Structure formats: C-alpha cells, structure tokens
Amino acid sequence: MKMSIVAMMIGMTSVFAKEPHVDDAVVKYYAEYMSVDDSLLCTPELYAAIDEWIGTPYRYGRSDKKGTDCSGFVYNIFRLLCGEELPRSTSGILRVIQSKPVSELKEGDLVFFDYRGRTNSHVGIYLQNGWFVHASAVNGVTLNNIYTSYYTKHFSKGGSLKQGELRELILQARGSCEELPPLEPLISIGIRHIEPSTQH
C-alpha cells in the first residue's frame, strides 16, 4: 500500500500549530518532481497537505479521502491550512477569486478549466513552474502542468482569493489558532509517488 510522507503521530493531539512540522523530504520530493529549487517552495504546509491526498480517487459530490471531486479537494486544503471555508462548488469558488494573468500566478492560487462545453467547470491549486494539483476525473488527486497541450487548451483563468494569497492567509490564521480546525502533527513515514497523467 502506498504511504504518504505525512501522517498522524500516535498518541498525540494538537490544535492548529504555530509552526506545524513538515519534513524536508516532502518539500524536496515535490521540488524535484516540478523541476524547481526547493527554496522556491514557500508554503511547505501546502505540500504536506496535498501529499496526504495524492492518489485519492475522484468521486463526484464527495470530499473525503475515500473519494473527492475537484472543489471538495480545494475546500479541504484551504480549510485545513488557513481555516477558510470556501464555497463547495467550482462556480461558487470562482466568485471569491481575484483574477490574475497566468504569468503572475503564485503558489496556492487557484486555476480554472473549461470541460465538456462548461465554462470554469474544474478547479485546482497552482504550485510552481506551471504545475498544479487537482482532483482529476481520470486519475484522482494528482499533479499536472498548465503548459502541456491538453491543459493549455482547457485553461480558463487563475487567481487568488479576494481575502489574500494562501501564504498570507496561513500567517494570519496562526495568530488566531483557536478558530481553526485541528492540524495533526506530521511525521515522515514514506512517499506517496505521483502517477504520471496527461488528461482531466
């Protein structure tokens, strides 16, 4: 069975930590996967969180690790990292986004795609170097690159939450830990390898 690089320490409980532990290995793994220097990954908590979800199958209307759709995945990541309760639908999330050019996208921004004649019907989280993480209908939660021909064709827009960029929201949230859901302590126990995929 594939193991994630992050998991709960047995016998420990926690509220949202001011400095949640993220093993350097998770950052290095995703940096290498995306062909960027690990110093450029400025939100290590994001990579620890998505690593827990990599490989989760796609299930429309669900939002747990037994199955999730694209908006459910995004909802869970933002709720965990900064306590933001995003709308549960892609169209709802779009309404709370400040659009920006693709060249200005930053780690933690959101990216939207058009599928099957439906505008902005799919959402993912932008990472680095064109890479984004999303719940693919074919491959489940995985990483893909906007600059591949398939995703360039379907890319619609990107942007950050109107409240601010993800890194800013995480830092703000750490000042009010009692308002956030519990964040389990993290420990390195293996690597959840990403299966290559090229389509939605």
C-alpha positions in Angstrom: 0.0 0.0 0.0 1.3 3.4 -0.9 2.2 5.5 2.2 2.1 9.3 2.4 5.1 11.3 3.6 2.9 12.8 6.3 0.8 11.0 8.9 -0.5 11.4 12.5 1.8 10.7 15.4 0.3 8.0 17.5 -0.9 9.2 20.9 -0.6 12.9 20.2 -3.2 15.6 19.7 -2.9 19.2 18.5 -4.6 22.4 17.6 -3.5 24.4 14.6 0.2 24.7 15.3 2.1 28.0 15.0 4.9 26.1 13.4 3.4 22.8 12.1 6.2 20.2 11.5 6.8 19.4 7.8 9.6 17.0 7.0 12.0 18.5 4.5 11.7 15.3 2.4 8.2 16.2 1.3 9.4 19.6 0.0 12.4 18.2 -1.7 10.3 15.5 -3.4 7.8 17.9 -4.9 10.5 20.4 -5.8 12.3 17.7 -7.8 9.1 16.5 -9.3 8.3 20.0 -10.6 12.0 20.7 -11.6 12.4 23.7 -9.3 14.8 24.6 -6.5 13.2 23.6 -3.1 13.9 27.1 -1.8 11.2 28.4 -4.1 8.5 26.3 -2.4 7.5 29.0 0.1 4.4 27.1 1.5 5.7 23.8 2.8 2.5 23.2 4.7 0.7 23.1 1.3 2.9 20.2 0.1 2.5 18.3 3.3 -1.3 18.7 3.0 -1.6 17.7 -0.7 0.7 14.7 -0.2 -1.9 13.3 2.1 -4.4 13.4 -0.8 -2.3 12.3 -3.7 -3.9 9.2 -5.3 -7.4 9.8 -3.7 -9.9 8.6 -6.4 -12.3 11.1 -8.0 -15.9 10.8 -6.7 -18.4 13.5 -7.8 -20.1 15.2 -4.8 -17.7 13.8 -2.2 -14.9 15.5 -0.3 -13.1 12.9 1.8 -10.1 10.7 1.3 -12.2 7.8 0.1 -13.1 10.0 -2.9 -13.4 13.7 -3.8 -14.3 16.0 -6.6 -12.2 19.0 -7.6 -14.0 21.6 -5.5 -14.1 19.3 -2.5 -10.4 18.8 -2.6 -9.7 22.5 -2.8 -12.2 23.1 0.0 -10.4 20.7 2.3 -6.9 22.0 1.7 -7.9 25.6 2.3 -9.9 24.8 5.4 -7.0 22.8 6.9 -4.3 25.3 6.2 -5.9 28.6 6.9 -9.5 28.0 8.2 -11.1 29.4 5.1 -14.5 27.9 4.3 -14.6 28.2 0.6 -17.9 27.6 -1.4 -18.3 23.9 -2.1 -18.8 24.3 -5.8 -16.4 25.4 -8.5 -18.8 28.2 -9.6 -19.0 29.4 -6.0 -15.2 29.4 -5.6 -14.9 31.4 -8.8 -17.0 34.2 -7.2 -14.5 34.7 -4.4 -11.4 34.9 -6.7 -9.5 37.9 -7.8 -8.3 37.0 -11.3 -4.7 37.5 -12.5 -2.7 36.6 -15.6 -1.2 33.1 -15.7 2.3 34.6 -15.7 1.5 36.1 -12.2 0.2 33.0 -10.5 1.7 32.2 -7.2 1.9 29.1 -5.0 -1.6 28.5 -3.6 -3.5 30.4 -6.2 -6.4 28.7 -7.9 -6.7 27.7 -11.5 -9.9 27.0 -13.5 -10.6 25.0 -16.6 -13.4 24.5 -19.2 -14.6 21.0 -19.8 -17.3 19.5 -22.0 -18.6 22.9 -23.0 -18.9 24.1 -19.5 -17.1 27.3 -18.6 -14.9 27.2 -15.4 -16.2 23.7 -14.5 -12.9 22.4 -13.0 -10.6 23.9 -10.3 -7.1 23.1 -9.0 -4.4 24.7 -6.8 -1.4 26.2 -8.5 2.0 25.2 -7.3 5.2 26.2 -9.2 6.6 26.2 -12.7 3.2 25.6 -14.3 2.3 22.7 -12.1 -1.0 22.4 -10.2 -2.7 19.8 -8.1 -6.3 18.8 -8.6 -8.8 16.0 -8.4 -8.8 14.6 -11.9 -11.8 12.7 -13.1 -9.5 10.2 -14.6 -6.6 10.0 -12.2 -7.9 11.2 -8.9 -5.8 13.7 -7.0 -2.6 14.3 -9.0 -0.3 16.9 -10.4 -0.4 18.2 -14.0 1.2 21.1 -15.8 -0.8 24.0 -17.3 1.7 24.3 -20.2 1.0 20.8 -21.6 -1.1 21.0 -24.7 -4.2 19.4 -23.1 -4.3 21.8 -20.1 -3.4 24.8 -22.2 -6.3 24.1 -24.4 -8.8 23.9 -21.5 -7.3 26.5 -19.2 -9.7 29.3 -18.4 -8.3 31.6 -15.7 -6.5 31.8 -12.5 -6.3 34.0 -9.4 -6.1 34.3 -5.6 -8.8 34.6 -3.0 -10.0 38.1 -2.6 -9.0 37.8 1.1 -5.4 37.4 0.1 -2.9 34.8 -1.2 -2.6 31.5 0.6 0.7 32.2 2.3 -0.7 35.4 3.8 -3.9 33.7 5.0 -1.8 30.9 6.7 0.2 33.5 8.5 -2.9 35.4 9.6 -4.5 32.2 10.7 -1.6 31.3 13.0 -2.5 34.4 15.0 -5.9 33.0 15.9 -5.3 29.3 16.3 -8.4 28.7 18.4 -10.6 29.5 15.4 -9.1 26.8 13.2 -9.7 23.1 12.9 -7.2 20.7 14.4 -4.0 20.2 12.5 -2.4 16.8 13.3 1.3 16.7 14.0 3.2 15.5 10.9 5.9 12.9 10.6 7.8 11.4 7.6 6.9 7.7 7.1 7.3 7.3 3.3 6.5 8.8 0.0 3.3 8.8 -2.0 4.5 8.7 -5.5 2.6 10.6 -8.2 1.5 8.6 -11.2 2.1 10.4 -14.5 -1.1 11.7 -16.1 -1.9 13.8 -19.1 -5.6 14.5 -19.1 -8.6 15.5 -17.0 
